[in-house]
Amino acid sequence: MNGIARVARLHLVDRFSYTWLVWGVLSFVFVINAAIFAVIPLTQPSGNYTGALVTIYIFMGVIGVQAATKFLPFAFTLGVSRRTYYLGTVLLVLGLCLAYSVVLTALWWLEGQTNGWGLQLNFFRVPWLLDGPWFQVLTTTFALLSLLFLFGLWCGLICRRFALLGTLVFFGALTVVVVGAALIVTWQQAWPRVGDLLVNLNVLGASGLVALVGAVIALGGYGTIRRLTV
């Protein structure tokens, strides 16, 4: 546990990227959206919706990439093992994702209590995805933030281990898998069944699937870092 705590402290040397930058950018985006929707007419009876909340999810992916590249060589010089570095990094950011999810859920609640900040602006409320009981919003937010971070971390590790060519091959293979799955579904004429599955899937069920994908990605990242040379 001492090694994992040391990895966490190492990452938190850059508190700016992990905290102030994330929330500073999100706050700036929120202010811009509030200013825009304050002067344009209401387009939906339930209020105006914006997809700008995606900013924080993108940042989690970027932080994941950074976690695989910025401090990794220095950690190895301190004698930190690959396993310890990976576990320390994942546990730290999962903790941050949980804290961020609590804050976002609180803002989601406050947005509902203030009728969209007095502007009927739905910034933290996303139809179907983040539009249910508070515990559902908290679970979904945590699952999505964690997924984006783990995917960014895996991509960063692949880039460090296999360089640009390996990264291109990885994304090429990922594209082939996705396209291949779509072709198989089309060949089996199964799109109606897929549509029924998605329609009948509730948000908590979708969050469970996201968590499962995140676990697979986490295993992929762990397998990548085990043979990483710096």
Secondary structure, DSSP 8 states (H G I E B T S, - for coil): -HHHHHHHHHHGGGHIIIIIHHHHHHHHHHHHHHHHHHHS---STT-EE--TTHHHHHHHHHHHHHHHHSSHHHHHHTT--HHHHHHHHHHHHHHHHHHHHHHHHHHHHHHHHTTIIIIIEESS-BTTTB-S-HHHHHHHHHHHHHHHHHHHHHHHHHHHHHHHHHHHHHHHHHHHHHHHHHHHHHHTT-HHHHHHHHHH--HHHHHHHHHHHHHHHHHHHHHHHHT---
